[in-house]
Amino acid sequence: MSNKGSSYYAVIFTSQQTETIEGYDEMAQTMENLAKQQPGYLGIETDRSEIGITVSYWENQQAIINWKANLDHQMAQKLGKKQWYSWYRIRICKVEREYEWQK
């Protein structure tokens, strides 16, 4: 994810899954593909081990609000609460600067 020169927003989603994960991977892939089609979407990074961490990047707060209101995304949220997550936390942060190093 790189948006050098201007600020953007990161939505940090941390979660712990329940033992019921049937259908989760398919839904996660569907949501990622759907998010990529949303205006203002910039990218995603994700990892799952003891807890899951997914960071999605957005041009502005309105793009985040629009994504949260997406009907397919709302359906996935309800399924997540009902069967896939024992808990989750969402943090929305403004990224004012970034840098990276690569070998």
N, C-alpha and C positions, 0 to 999 in steps of 0.2 A: 504494500500500500504506500503510495507516495503522492503527496499533493503539496509539494514544496512551494513555498512562497505565499501560501494563504492558509488560514485556519480552517478547520473542519471539525466534525464531531465523531466521537467513538461511542458506540453503545456496547457496554461490556456485560455479557450475560454469563453468570456463573451458576452452576446447578449440580445437583446430585440426583442420579437416576434411582428409580425404584428397581425392583427385580423384574418388573414387567416392561420389557423393551421391544416387544414384537411390533414391527412397523415403524419404529423410531428412525432408523437409518434412512428408510425411504422418504419419510416425512421431512427429515433434516435436509436431504438433497433437494426435494421439491421446494422447500422454503428458500434454500440458497439460490436455486434457479429463478424463483419468483422475485426474490429481492434484487437480483441482478437486472431485472426489467423495470425496477422502480426509478422514477426521476430522482436524482440526487444521490443515488447509491454509488459508493466509491470502491468498496472491496470488503473482504472478510478474511479472518484468520481464526482457526479453531483447533482445539485439542481436547481430548477426553482421556482421563485416567481415573484417579480417585474422585475428582470433580471435573466437570466439563467447563471449559472456558471458550466462549465464542465472542469475538470482537468484530462488529460490523462498523463500517465507516460511511459517513453521510456528509453531504455538502452543507446542510443546515438543519436546524431543529424542525422546521416544517416538513422536511423529507422524512424525518424520524416519526413524526406524528402521523403522516400519511401512511407509512409502512405499518405502524401499530393498528391503524384503522382498516387495513386491507382485510377483506372478509375471509380469504383463504388463510391468512396469517392468524386471524382471530380463532378460526376453527382449530388450527394447530395448537394455539395457546390453550384452548379448552381441553384438548386431548392430553397435552402435557401436564396440566394440573390434575386431570382425572387419573392418568395411568403411568406417565413416564418419569415424573419428577417427585422426589420427596421434599425438595425445596429448590428455590431459585432466587437469584438477586440480580437486579438490573441497575447498572450505573450509566449515566449519560455524562460524558465529559467533553469539554472543548479542547481540542488539540491545537496549541498555538505554535508549536515548533516540533520538528522531528529531525532525526539524523540517524545514520546507519553506518556500519562498517562491514565490509565484505572482503574476504581473502581471495 
